[in-house]
Amino acid sequence: MAMLVVITEAVPPRLRGRLAVWLLEIRAGVYVGDVSRRIREMIWEQVEVLAEDGNVAMAWASNHESGFEFQTYGENRREPIDHDGLRLVRFLPPQVN
């Protein structure tokens, strides 16, 4: 079991309901819980199927150097990058229309 945090933006109510089955919504779109790896992977499958045009970040405790791992879904100005085996986040400039 490991601490899990899921943050959602602009996702359909159906996904929010699915997340609420396994996690506690402590603020609008912010879910936390203590789940197994199998449940975490099942939750991510639900994110990929139901998030549509929204975006999601999922972070969980691990034994990596940083003490956590994370993955993201959807478009966002914050983009995960790998830097010598360490996952970091790059902040992209705003899109000019």
Disulfide bonds with the S-S distance in Angstrom:
none
